[in-house]
Amino acid sequence: MVNHSVSDFIIRIKNAAKARRREIKIPYTRIGRDIAKVLYGEGFLEEVREEKSGNNKVLSIKLKYKNRVPILTDVQIVSKPSLRIYSSSRNLVANQRKGMYTIILSTNKGIMTGNDAQKKKVGGEALFKIW
């Protein structure tokens, strides 16, 4: 049993990239689907599909590579079940503007990047940083 589905989801993707896997299958969750769509939009993933595997749904994810090097190099989990980290739209500016990483937020308008949250002037729970 998984305690935190967001952490499990993103760490599986990171481990697959480190192992140079082309495609992985992850158990389907709505938040996982939404995060995968955001990562696809940001260019970290090549393809995201929902598939049936027996009685269960899975997300089939193709990782993106450039010259045999994965685009996704590392992630850092920010918010955990034991300590939730919330951020307003104004506090997201510092490192994101320098292009050091992309922060993924869960807002009342859905899962989005820090840049999108700033444009829409919404804050939320900071899920993880990715670069």
N, C-alpha and C positions, 0 to 999 in steps of 0.2 A: 504494500500500500504506500502511496506517495503522499507525503505531508503537504508539499507545496507544488502544485502543478506547473506554475510559471517557472520556477527554478529547474524542475525536472525537464521541462520542455526545452529551455534555452541551453542547459548543460548538455543535453543529448545532441543538439545541433552543433555545439562547440566541439564536443568529443568526436563527432563524425567528421568535422572539418580537419581536426588534428590528425585523424586516422586516414585522411584523404579519401573518404567515401564519396561516391558520386550521388547516391540517393539513400534516404533513410525513411523508415515508416515509424510514426509516432502515434500513440493512442489519441483519438479525437477528443478535444474539448473545445468549447466555444471560444474561450480566451486564447487557447493555442492557435485556433484558426485565425483569430483577429491579429495576434502577434505575427503569425506567418505572413499574413497579407501586408502588414506594415513593413516587415523585413524584405519582402518581395519588392515593394514600392521603393525602398531605400537602396535596392541593388545588392543585397546580401544573398538572396536566394534566386535561383533560376526559374523554378516552377513549384507551385503548390497545388496539390489535387486532393480531393476527398474521395476515399475508396472504401469499399466494403471488404472486410476480411472475415469470412464466416458470418457470425451474428454481430460483429463489432465494426464500427467505423474507424478508419485510420486516416491520418494525414500523410500523404506521400510527398516528400520534400526533396527537390533536387538542389544541391548546393552549387553556388557559382564559383568558378575558378578563373583566374587570369594567369596565363603562362604556367599552368599547373600549380599555382599557389592559391590557396583559398582566400577569397575576399574577406571573409569573417576571420579575424585573427584571435580575438579574445572577447570575453564578456565579464562583467562584474555585477553580481546580484546586489541591488541596493536595498530593496524592501523585502523583509523576511516575515514569516508568521509571528515571530517573537518581537519584531521591531519594525513597524510600518513607518516609512518615510514619505512625507507629503511635501509638495513644493508648489509655490504659487508661480504664476507665469513670469513674474519679474525676476525670480531667483534662478532661472534656468540659463541666463545669458552667458556667464563667465567663460567656461571652457568650450561650450558648444560653438561659440562664435569663432574660436580659433580652429575648429575642425578636428579637435583631438578625439572626440567620440560623439556618438549619438545616444541620447537618453530616450528611453521608451516609457511613456506614462499611461496610466489607466485613469481616464477622466470621465466625467459624467456625459461626455460626448463620444465616448468610445476610446479604444486604444490608439495612441498617436505618438509621433516623435515630439521632442521638446520644441523644435522649430515650429511645427504645426500648432502646438499648444500656445506658443507665444503669439502667433498670428491670430489665433481665435480668442486670445486672452482668457484661457482657462488653465487652472492648475489641477493637480491630482496626485495620485500615488506614483512615486518614481519606482518602476519595476526593476529595470536594469540598465546598465550602460553597455554599449557595444561598439567595437572598433575593429 
